[in-house]
Amino acid sequence: MLEFLTIKNLAVISDAEIEFFPGLNVITGETGAGKSMVVQALGMLRGDRADSGWIRAGEENAVVGATIDCGESISVELSQYLPEESFDDDPQLVLERIISNQGKNRVRINGSLSKLRTLSLLSSEIIELTSQHDQVKLLSPSNYSAIVDTYLDDKDLPAKLRNKLAELDTIDSRLNELKTGSIENQRRMEILEFHIKELKNADIEEGEYASLLQLSKKISSLSEIVSSAQWAEFSISGDESSILNMLGEIIRKISLYHDIEPEFAEAIENLEKARELLLDASSIFRHSGDRELPDFNPDDIQNKLHIMEKLSKKHGVGSPDELIAVLENLESEFNSFSNDESSIPELENTLNTLRTEALKLAGVLTAERKKCARKLSNQVKTELMDLGFTNADFIVEIEPRTPSKNSKTCRIYDDLYISDEGADKVSFLFSANPGLPPKPLSETASGGEISRIHLAMKCAASGFQNTLTTIYDEVDTGIGGETANMVGKKLKKISLNRQVICITHLPQIAAFADHHYTVHKEIKDNQTWTKVKKLSNDERITEVARMMGTISDDAVKLSKALIENGKSTDL
């Protein structure tokens, strides 16, 4: 049960703390006073979208908080969302959501930072929020499956089917790709096979291109190499005018004076080292033409280089060494096509298994929906009688799904059409008058009738759901007079088993309140402030009179009579 709701800096509400109680809590006020912000605050605690534009002008943050007494349900329904929380002997839940101008939005559960998804899952189990938008859903048959599924005993059943169908679709899509692409794959495999064979025949080794290129250059300039080496060897040691002879003469003459000029000793030593180095160089040049080249035909070398360069250009690589990686990639792609072809039988077996499992789940869901439909139809008809439909008929009809132009994609298994919502076409049929056959709700019900049918379904839901608090916003749309009185009585009856919070414009409904609150505006220092106040009995009489249009003596008397009627009505 929602015990406290705190709102700070949310639009026109600067600071409000509302204490709610068991039974029927009614919130009223002039249009535009800020009642919608109370609903938005409750929606924020249920994980609904929040906008930083809602923050009160001049403030940094808006804060919405709630204190909830979870009763005995905390250990079963809610503990799964709070694995690290311990409630001990106090099953109280404290929720807080903060939206910031800087985008630093935060969620706290029992004082600890948490995630918005956890808040949504948790509070949705405790607080049910219904609005005019939910009534509009009754006019669209595409919503009916989801509506009926909220009354199932096993509420995970639709999701199990959706997950199974998603898995099935993935396998089916992959299988179709393999089958429809088999011709193209075959062509691709033939191309791959040609390229692989061509690269393998080239027999390219890492570093081979650079080695052959160097060898080719050496072979093509061999005569120049030998001639240059002979000239160099002759110049160093060939005759009396060679470098070595001249160097030897220099050393001989300078040695005559090294005793007189001590510095010449170091020069002579350097010249001797130079003569040794020249002798080594001369030996290299003398034998350079004697080395044997590898046994390669120059034409073969040029042909191999040409093949490498041609293949490099063909495969778009910068170096022939990269052709080794190209060959590995081509072989890997070829093998993947081979593996894909061989995986078709296995995928077909998996697909058949998934189809069988999906059909079984769809069958179970259909059976559960039919069982639920019978119970729901009877309970809604009973609730409608309390809302003034003494002879109304309401039927939840479950039929096999048939494809249509506007339907979502269906899969056909064993002549059964299955969409993500299952194999069923769900219809809501309604007749307000005896003797008239029930027709689709979207075609026959007026706005006021839709409001009451929606309320009847919510009342019926109390037997299927464990929600602690139900909030009704705009439940009075399209109704008035005696019908409004019946709706007020019904809300009062619902509140005997769960806490009800109702925002209303109708005095007939407000008269049934156990606890009455008003939302009103105050203007101070050119600023608008919205206040929420719990009314005393006298204040309540005045407010109900105001809701009737005037606070006259007659209106006050009628207000007292309405409130007294609300207290004494036999439920």
Secondary structure as GFF3:
##gff-version 3
##sequence-region A 1 571
A	DSSP	beta_strand	2	10	.	.	.	ID=ss1
A	DSSP	beta_strand	13	19	.	.	.	ID=ss2
A	DSSP	beta_strand	24	28	.	.	.	ID=ss3
A	DSSP	alpha_helix	35	45	.	.	.	ID=ss4
A	DSSP	three_ten_helix	52	54	.	.	.	ID=ss5
A	DSSP	beta_strand	61	69	.	.	.	ID=ss6
A	DSSP	three_ten_helix	71	75	.	.	.	ID=ss7
A	DSSP	three_ten_helix	79	81	.	.	.	ID=ss8
A	DSSP	beta_strand	92	100	.	.	.	ID=ss9
A	DSSP	beta_strand	106	109	.	.	.	ID=ss10
A	DSSP	beta_strand	112	114	.	.	.	ID=ss11
A	DSSP	alpha_helix	116	126	.	.	.	ID=ss12
A	DSSP	beta_strand	127	130	.	.	.	ID=ss13
A	DSSP	alpha_helix	132	137	.	.	.	ID=ss14
A	DSSP	three_ten_helix	141	143	.	.	.	ID=ss15
A	DSSP	alpha_helix	144	149	.	.	.	ID=ss16
A	DSSP	alpha_helix	157	180	.	.	.	ID=ss17
A	DSSP	alpha_helix	182	202	.	.	.	ID=ss18
A	DSSP	alpha_helix	208	220	.	.	.	ID=ss19
A	DSSP	alpha_helix	222	237	.	.	.	ID=ss20
A	DSSP	alpha_helix	243	255	.	.	.	ID=ss21
A	DSSP	alpha_helix	263	287	.	.	.	ID=ss22
A	DSSP	three_ten_helix	288	290	.	.	.	ID=ss23
A	DSSP	alpha_helix	298	315	.	.	.	ID=ss24
A	DSSP	three_ten_helix	320	322	.	.	.	ID=ss25
A	DSSP	alpha_helix	323	386	.	.	.	ID=ss26
A	DSSP	beta_strand	393	400	.	.	.	ID=ss27
A	DSSP	beta_strand	411	413	.	.	.	ID=ss28
A	DSSP	beta_strand	416	418	.	.	.	ID=ss29
A	DSSP	beta_strand	424	431	.	.	.	ID=ss30
A	DSSP	beta_strand	439	440	.	.	.	ID=ss31
A	DSSP	alpha_helix	441	444	.	.	.	ID=ss32
A	DSSP	alpha_helix	447	461	.	.	.	ID=ss33
A	DSSP	beta_strand	469	473	.	.	.	ID=ss34
A	DSSP	alpha_helix	481	494	.	.	.	ID=ss35
A	DSSP	beta_strand	499	503	.	.	.	ID=ss36
A	DSSP	alpha_helix	507	510	.	.	.	ID=ss37
A	DSSP	beta_strand	515	524	.	.	.	ID=ss38
A	DSSP	beta_strand	527	534	.	.	.	ID=ss39
A	DSSP	alpha_helix	537	547	.	.	.	ID=ss40
A	DSSP	alpha_helix	553	568	.	.	.	ID=ss41
###
